[in-house]
Amino acid sequence: MAAGTFDRKVLLFDPRVSTTSEPISLHTQHKRSVLALGMDENNVISCGEDGRLIKYDLKAGKVEKIVAVSKSNFNERCKWML
C-alpha cells in the first residue's frame, strides 16, 4: 500500500511485513504536496503539486526516476492517477 501526503511524503506500507502503522519506506523527494499515486506490483508513481512525477522501484527500494512536467502538460500527465 502507498499513501501520499500534503507534507510532501510518499509512505509505503506492507501489512505482510509489519503489523504496526509504521511505513516500511518513506520518500521525501517532492517539494510540494503529493496529489496522486499509481502503483503496480513493482512500482509506485507519485504526482506532486511541484509538477514532478517520481517513479519508485519497490523491488530495489529506491527512486528510479524523477521527471519534471511543465504546467501545460501537468494535468494531462497526472489526470490518469486522479
C-alpha positions as CSV (number, residue, x, y, z in Angstrom):
1,M,0.0,0.0,0.0
2,A,1.1,3.6,-0.6
3,A,0.0,7.0,0.7
4,G,0.9,10.4,-0.4
5,T,0.7,13.3,2.0
6,F,0.2,17.1,1.9
7,D,3.6,17.4,3.7
8,R,5.4,16.1,0.6
9,K,5.9,12.5,1.7
10,V,5.2,9.2,0.0
11,L,4.8,6.4,2.5
12,L,5.0,2.7,1.6
13,F,3.4,0.0,3.8
14,D,3.4,-3.8,3.6
15,P,1.0,-5.4,6.0
16,R,2.6,-8.8,5.4
17,V,5.9,-7.4,6.9
18,S,4.7,-5.2,9.7
19,T,1.6,-5.2,11.9
20,T,2.2,-1.6,13.0
21,S,1.2,1.5,11.3
22,E,4.8,2.4,10.6
23,P,5.8,2.6,6.9
24,I,8.4,0.3,5.5
25,S,9.7,3.1,3.4
26,L,9.4,6.9,3.4
27,H,10.3,9.2,0.5
28,T,10.6,12.9,0.6
29,Q,11.6,13.9,-3.0
30,H,8.6,16.1,-3.6
31,K,8.9,19.8,-2.9
32,R,5.1,20.3,-2.5
33,S,2.1,18.2,-1.7
34,V,1.7,14.7,-3.3
35,L,-1.6,14.8,-5.3
36,A,-1.9,11.3,-6.7
37,L,-0.4,7.9,-6.7
38,G,-0.5,5.0,-9.1
39,M,1.1,1.6,-8.4
40,D,1.5,-2.0,-9.6
41,E,3.4,-4.9,-8.0
42,N,6.8,-3.4,-9.0
43,N,6.5,0.4,-9.0
44,V,4.8,3.4,-7.4
45,I,4.5,6.6,-9.3
46,S,3.6,9.8,-7.5
47,C,2.4,13.0,-9.0
48,G,3.1,16.2,-6.9
49,E,1.9,19.7,-6.8
50,D,5.5,20.6,-7.6
51,G,5.0,19.3,-11.2
52,R,7.1,16.2,-10.7
53,L,6.4,12.6,-11.5
54,I,8.5,10.3,-9.4
55,K,8.9,6.5,-10.0
56,Y,9.8,4.3,-7.0
57,D,11.1,0.9,-7.7
58,L,9.6,-1.3,-5.0
59,K,12.0,-4.3,-5.5
60,A,15.1,-2.1,-5.4
61,G,13.7,0.0,-2.6
62,K,14.7,3.3,-4.2
63,V,13.7,6.2,-6.5
64,E,14.2,5.1,-10.1
65,K,13.3,8.3,-12.0
66,I,12.2,11.9,-11.4
67,V,10.6,13.8,-14.3
68,A,9.7,17.5,-14.2
69,V,6.4,18.1,-16.0
70,S,5.6,21.6,-17.4
71,K,2.5,23.2,-16.1
72,S,0.9,23.0,-19.5
73,N,1.3,19.2,-19.5
74,F,0.8,18.6,-15.8
75,N,-2.9,17.9,-15.8
76,E,-2.6,15.7,-18.9
77,R,0.2,13.6,-17.4
78,C,-1.3,13.3,-13.9
79,K,-5.1,13.1,-14.6
80,W,-5.0,9.3,-15.1
81,M,-4.0,9.0,-11.4
82,L,-6.7,11.2,-10.0
